[in-house]
Amino acid sequence: MTMDERTVAEITMRWPESNKVLEAHGIDTCCGGAHTLREATTAHGIALEQVLADLDAAGVNEGAPGHVEAVVDVREMAPRDRHPRIFATFDGLPVGGALTLVNDHDPKPLFYQMQAERPGQIAWEPQEEGPERWVIRIARVA
């Protein structure tokens, strides 16, 4: 599947860093996320080639190494299952690997738990901070 065939929602979930690029072009990353990138650019009269070039410059592309990261969306999960799933996914990462956490509230308690239980192993990189969705890239650094 090429980038222009992916939905805006799929792109922003897989590559959270794409939000800034898409929003800079006036592409709705929230309510319009159901449209493919091609449909979104056509609807807004934006040159698809320029958006693809800007995404590529930001490291958002199909072939970029390190961009096949697990996305752990816990918004629909029972609260008791969230942290075990996140830890299991993190523990399966190689050093240098990362996961993208999507949550419906600020995951600050998880941050403190991970610091306590995996000291020196995490890099916590907020990508989007509320009010309805938090996206955090959690990288394994050791």
N, C-alpha and C positions, 0 to 999 in steps of 0.2 A: 504494500500500500504506500502510495506517495503522500507527502505532507499535505498537498492540496486536497486529497481525498479524505483526510482525517477531519473529524468534527473539531470545532474550536474547543469544546469541552475536553475532548480526548487529548488534544495538544497541550492544553494547560495542566491537565492532570499528569501527563507523562513528563512534561518539561515545565515545571512551575516558573522557570525563568522566562518563559515565553510571554507571560502576562504583560510585562512592561512593553515588550515590542508590539504586541497586538493592540494594547491600549493606546500606544503612541500613534498608531494608525487609525484609531477610532473604531476598532473592532470590539464589539461587546463580548466580554469574556464571561458574562454571567448569564443573562437571560437569552442571549443569542447563541449560546454554546452548542445548540443542537445542529447548527448549520455547518457544512463543510467549510474549510478555509476558502475554497474556490467560490462557494455561494456567498460567503460573508464579504469577500472583496468585491465581487460583482455587484452585490446589493448596495455597497457603499461607494462604488465608483473608484475603487482603489486598485492600483496596479498590482496584481498577484505576484509578478516577478520581483517587485521591490520588497514586498512583505517577505517573500521566501529568502531573498538576499539578506534582509535584516535579521531574520530568524537564524539563518546560517551563520552570520557574523556573531550572533549571541551564543553560538554553540548548540543551537536547536536544529538538529537534522537527523535523518534516519540512520546515517552511517557513523555518526560520531561515537567513538569508543567511550564507555562510561555512562552512556545515556540510556542503557537498558537497566534501569533501576526499578526495584520493586516499589510499587505504590501500595501503601497500606492505608486504605480508607476505612476508618473505624466509626464513621458517623452512624451507620446502621447496625453496628454490633452492640451486643449487650455489654454494659460497662465492665462486668467482671471478666470478660474475654479480651478486652482491649490491650491491656499491658502485656499479658502473656503472648499475644499474637505479635506485638511490636518487638518484644524481647526475642522471641523465636526467630523472627525475620532478621533482626540485627545480628543475632548470634550466628546466622548462616552466611553473613557477608564476609568476603575476604577483606584484608586490610586494603584500604583505598576504595572499597565499595560503599554504596550508600543506599538508603531507602528514602522514600518521600512519604511522610505522614500527612494525612488529611484528617482533620478533626473538627468537631462542631463547637469546641471551646478551647481556651488557652491551655495548652498541655504543659504548663509550668511544673505541676507535680511530677509528671513523667520525666522532665528534664532533671529535677533533683534526684529522682529515683535512679535514673541512668548514671548520673554522676557518682552516686553512692555505690551502685552495684557494678558499674563498669568504669572505674576511675581511670582517667587518662586515655580512654578508648574512643570517645565520641567527639565529633564536631557538630554543633547544633547551629543550623543555618536557617533562620526564619525566611520564608519566601513570601508569605501572605499572613497578615495578622488581623483577623476578625473584620467585622464583628460577628459574622455568621459562619465563617470558615477560616481555619488556621491551616497553613501548609508549611511544614518544617522538613527540611532536608537534613537527615541524620546520617553522617558519614562515619565510617569506622577508620580511625586514624592509627590504632595500635592493636 
